[in-house]
Amino acid sequence: MGAGIQEDALRAMLEGGAVREVLISRHGDQWGLAIRLGGAGNRWLPVRSRREVQHTWSSLTAVGRYRRFGD
């Protein structure tokens, strides 16, 4: 999973209305967040941090708090 979107770019895309769908999924004991920019034919891009290929959170509540950064 080499492709992904960094947090700063995600913020700009959310503000611009480019994000069409958001997927929150469980990976073992961690949670991940991915976005899709276009319709059903486009691929999911995992949200990544500067250090991680896919940013993960320890709980679904933590993902919800992170999601609110665009509000």
ZICORFEN-V109655 format. One record per helix or strand of 2 or more residues. SS is the DSSP state (helix for helix, strand for strand). FROM is the first residue (numbers start at 1). TO is the last residue. If there is no record, write none. Layout:
<<SS,FROM,TO> <SS,FROM,TO>>
//
This chain:
<<strand,4,6> <helix,7,16> <strand,21,27> <strand,30,36> <strand,45,48> <strand,56,57> <helix,60,70>>
//
